[in-house]
Amino acid sequence: MKNKTYVVFDIETTGFSASYHKITEIGAVKIEDGVITEEFHQLIDPGVPVPWRITEITGITDELLSGQPTIEETLPLFLDFCSECTLVAHNASFDMSFIKHNAAAHDLECYFEVVDTLSLARRSFPRLENHKLNTVANHLGIEHKNHHRAMGDARATAQIFQRCCELLS
């Protein structure tokens, strides 16, 4: 982790397909030399209703998102926050599929090295029953407030990332 800057991030969405669903929240922490130095958080108006199942899981409602910036306004700010950093996410292929899809739709460049803490956790803790974010956080004794909210998940992922890096170095 030394001499490298990482952005550990998480998103919340209206569903599971980057082609059909929308981002509703982005949360991220920047880690420089092993220390969190900055945070990025934004709720996003998806322009479509939030399905009730997603509201049940995340607590994110249409009312909460009403009047928030759109992805067109938010994504350039997020990509700028991530500039020249390595991105880190838990189950990174999911989060990156939404970021890349939206970047392409808005003609934004989106080229990053990406580290997946799901893969790191599988290597570090092969005997866990599963490697969901909450399971790994609990295993490591990481307090994980606001599960299924972008900022809470980003903070927990950052701690998991730091612990896995220590274990694997």
C-alpha positions as CSV (number, residue, x, y, z in Angstrom):
1,M,0.0,0.0,0.0
2,K,3.0,2.3,0.3
3,N,3.6,4.9,-2.4
4,K,0.3,4.3,-4.0
5,T,-3.0,6.1,-3.8
6,Y,-6.2,4.1,-3.7
7,V,-9.9,5.0,-3.9
8,V,-12.0,2.4,-2.1
9,F,-15.6,2.9,-3.3
10,D,-19.1,1.4,-3.3
11,I,-22.3,2.2,-5.2
12,E,-25.9,1.6,-4.7
13,T,-28.2,1.0,-7.6
14,T,-31.8,0.5,-8.7
15,G,-31.0,-3.1,-9.8
16,F,-28.3,-5.5,-10.8
17,S,-27.7,-4.7,-14.5
18,A,-25.6,-1.8,-15.6
19,S,-27.4,-1.8,-18.9
20,Y,-30.9,-1.4,-17.5
21,H,-30.5,0.0,-13.9
22,K,-29.3,3.3,-12.5
23,I,-26.8,4.4,-9.8
24,T,-28.4,6.0,-6.8
25,E,-25.4,6.5,-4.5
26,I,-21.6,6.7,-4.7
27,G,-19.4,6.5,-1.6
28,A,-15.6,6.5,-1.6
29,V,-12.6,7.0,0.6
30,K,-9.1,7.9,-0.7
31,I,-6.2,6.1,1.0
32,E,-2.7,7.6,0.7
33,D,0.2,5.8,2.4
34,G,-2.2,3.6,4.3
35,V,-4.2,6.6,5.7
36,I,-7.7,7.8,4.7
37,T,-7.2,11.3,3.5
38,E,-10.5,12.2,1.7
39,E,-14.0,11.1,1.2
40,F,-16.5,11.4,-1.6
41,H,-20.2,10.9,-1.1
42,Q,-23.2,11.7,-3.3
43,L,-26.8,10.6,-3.5
44,I,-27.9,10.5,-7.2
45,D,-31.4,11.1,-8.7
46,P,-31.7,8.2,-11.1
47,G,-34.6,9.7,-13.0
48,V,-36.6,6.5,-12.4
49,P,-38.5,5.2,-9.4
50,V,-36.5,3.1,-6.9
51,P,-38.0,-0.4,-6.7
52,W,-39.5,-1.3,-3.4
53,R,-37.1,-4.3,-3.0
54,I,-34.1,-1.9,-3.3
55,T,-35.7,0.5,-0.8
56,E,-36.1,-2.5,1.6
57,I,-32.5,-3.4,1.3
58,T,-30.9,0.1,1.2
59,G,-33.4,2.4,2.8
60,I,-33.0,4.6,-0.2
61,T,-36.3,6.1,-1.3
62,D,-37.5,8.3,-4.2
63,E,-38.0,11.1,-1.7
64,L,-34.4,10.9,-0.5
65,L,-33.1,11.1,-4.1
66,S,-35.5,13.8,-5.3
67,G,-33.6,17.0,-6.1
68,Q,-30.2,15.3,-5.9
69,P,-27.7,15.7,-8.8
70,T,-27.9,13.3,-11.7
71,I,-25.2,10.8,-12.8
72,E,-24.3,13.2,-15.6
73,E,-23.4,15.8,-12.9
74,T,-21.9,13.4,-10.4
75,L,-19.8,11.0,-12.4
76,P,-17.3,13.5,-13.7
77,L,-16.7,14.7,-10.1
78,F,-16.2,11.1,-9.0
79,L,-13.8,10.2,-11.8
80,D,-11.8,13.4,-11.0
81,F,-11.7,12.3,-7.3
82,C,-10.3,8.9,-8.6
83,S,-7.8,10.4,-11.0
84,E,-4.4,8.7,-11.0
85,C,-5.5,6.2,-8.3
86,T,-6.1,2.5,-8.1
87,L,-9.7,1.7,-7.5
88,V,-10.8,-0.9,-4.9
89,A,-14.2,-2.4,-4.4
90,H,-15.8,-5.5,-3.0
91,N,-17.1,-7.5,-5.9
92,A,-15.5,-4.9,-8.1
93,S,-16.9,-6.3,-11.4
94,F,-20.4,-5.2,-10.3
95,D,-19.5,-1.7,-9.3
96,M,-17.1,-1.2,-12.2
97,S,-19.7,-2.3,-14.7
98,F,-22.0,0.6,-13.7
99,I,-19.1,3.1,-13.6
100,K,-17.8,2.0,-17.0
101,H,-21.3,1.9,-18.6
102,N,-22.2,5.4,-17.4
103,A,-18.8,6.8,-18.3
104,A,-19.2,5.4,-21.9
105,A,-22.7,6.7,-22.1
106,H,-21.5,10.2,-21.3
107,D,-18.2,10.1,-23.3
108,L,-16.0,10.1,-20.2
109,E,-12.7,8.3,-20.0
110,C,-12.6,5.5,-17.4
111,Y,-9.3,3.6,-17.3
112,F,-8.2,2.4,-13.9
113,E,-6.3,-0.4,-12.3
114,V,-8.8,-2.2,-10.1
115,V,-8.4,-4.3,-7.0
116,D,-11.2,-6.6,-5.8
117,T,-11.4,-7.2,-2.1
118,L,-13.7,-10.2,-2.7
119,S,-10.7,-11.9,-4.4
120,L,-8.4,-10.8,-1.6
121,A,-10.8,-12.1,1.1
122,R,-11.1,-15.4,-0.7
123,R,-7.3,-15.8,-0.7
124,S,-6.9,-14.5,2.9
125,F,-9.8,-16.3,4.5
126,P,-10.5,-19.5,2.5
127,R,-12.5,-21.2,5.3
128,L,-15.2,-18.6,5.7
129,E,-18.7,-19.8,4.8
130,N,-19.0,-17.0,2.2
131,H,-17.1,-13.8,1.4
132,K,-19.9,-11.3,1.4
133,L,-18.8,-7.9,2.7
134,N,-20.7,-8.2,6.0
135,T,-19.3,-11.7,6.6
136,V,-15.7,-10.6,6.0
137,A,-16.1,-7.5,8.1
138,N,-17.6,-9.5,11.0
139,H,-14.8,-12.0,10.7
140,L,-12.2,-9.2,11.1
141,G,-14.1,-7.5,13.9
142,I,-14.7,-4.4,11.7
143,E,-17.7,-2.4,12.8
144,H,-19.9,-2.1,9.7
145,K,-22.5,0.5,10.1
146,N,-25.0,1.3,7.4
147,H,-24.7,-1.9,5.4
148,H,-26.0,-1.5,1.9
149,R,-25.3,2.2,1.9
150,A,-22.4,3.3,-0.2
151,M,-20.4,5.3,2.4
152,G,-20.7,2.6,5.1
153,D,-19.8,-0.1,2.7
154,A,-16.8,1.9,1.3
155,R,-15.4,2.5,4.8
156,A,-15.8,-1.2,5.7
157,T,-14.2,-2.3,2.4
158,A,-11.3,0.1,3.0
159,Q,-10.6,-1.6,6.4
160,I,-10.9,-5.0,4.8
161,F,-8.5,-3.9,2.0
162,Q,-5.9,-2.7,4.6
163,R,-6.2,-5.9,6.7
164,C,-5.8,-8.1,3.6
165,C,-2.8,-6.2,2.4
166,E,-1.2,-6.6,5.8
167,L,-1.9,-10.4,5.8
168,L,-0.7,-10.9,2.2
169,S,2.5,-8.9,2.4
